[in-house]
Amino acid sequence: MLHPQPHHQLQQQQQQQQQQQQQQQQQQQQQRAYEHSLGYHIFFLFSRKLLQLLQQQQQHFNSGCIMHNAAAAAAAAAAFSGSVSSSISSSSSRSSSSSRSEASFSSLTKIN
């Protein structure tokens, strides 16, 4: 046989239920806030890693351009020095041949 519960016992049960509901709501809010902050944290880490990778790619690209430019400059310098040395050698051979012809001309004039 069911006995009716006293009024104060019903009030206690209702208060306990309300407290449990409030605790559940707080836990859910805390869980959502944690997930939200975790999402931001993951996004921040991902963004930072992506930025590091992009900076590395930029450095590789820049160093590649610098190496390419350095190789082109070295090739141009080698070509320039080659043309300068060939022009120097041709001018020195011309001057030595002209000095030889002058020497032979002077020896010819001394004999006569």
LINWO-V150748 format. One record per residue. PSI is psi as a letter, one per 40 degrees, with the letter a starting at -180 (none if undefined). OMEGA is omega in radians with two decimals (999 if undefined). NEAR is the number of other ideal C-beta (glycine too) atoms within 12 Angstrom. Layout:
# LINWO-V150748
PSI/OMEGA/NEAR
PSI/OMEGA/NEAR
This chain:
# LINWO-V150748
h/-3.09/3
h/3.07/4
h/3.10/6
h/-3.12/8
i/3.10/12
i/-3.04/10
d/-3.09/10
d/3.11/10
d/3.07/13
d/3.13/13
d/3.13/13
d/3.14/14
d/3.12/15
d/3.11/15
d/3.12/14
d/3.12/14
d/3.12/14
d/3.12/14
d/3.11/14
d/3.11/14
d/3.11/14
d/3.11/14
d/3.11/14
d/3.12/14
d/3.11/14
d/3.13/14
d/3.12/14
d/3.11/14
d/3.11/14
d/3.12/14
d/3.12/14
d/3.13/14
d/3.11/14
d/3.13/14
d/3.13/14
d/-3.13/14
d/3.09/14
d/3.09/14
d/3.09/14
d/-3.14/14
d/3.12/14
d/3.12/14
d/3.13/14
d/3.13/14
d/3.12/14
d/-3.14/14
d/-3.14/14
d/3.12/14
d/3.12/14
d/3.12/14
d/3.10/14
d/3.14/14
d/3.12/14
d/3.10/14
d/3.09/14
d/3.11/14
d/3.14/14
d/3.12/14
d/3.11/14
d/3.14/14
d/3.14/14
d/-3.14/14
d/3.07/14
d/3.11/14
d/3.13/14
d/3.13/14
d/3.13/14
d/3.13/14
d/3.12/14
d/3.12/14
d/3.11/14
d/3.13/14
d/3.12/14
d/3.11/14
d/3.12/14
d/3.12/14
d/3.13/14
d/3.12/14
d/3.14/14
d/-3.13/14
d/3.08/14
d/3.14/14
d/3.11/14
d/-3.12/14
d/3.11/14
d/3.12/14
d/3.09/14
d/-3.12/14
d/3.12/14
d/3.12/14
d/3.12/14
d/3.10/14
d/3.08/14
d/-3.13/14
d/3.12/14
d/3.11/14
d/3.11/14
d/3.10/14
d/3.08/14
d/3.14/14
d/3.08/14
d/-3.14/14
d/3.14/14
d/3.11/14
d/-3.13/14
d/3.10/13
d/3.10/12
d/-3.13/11
d/3.13/10
d/-3.12/9
d/-3.12/8
none/999/7
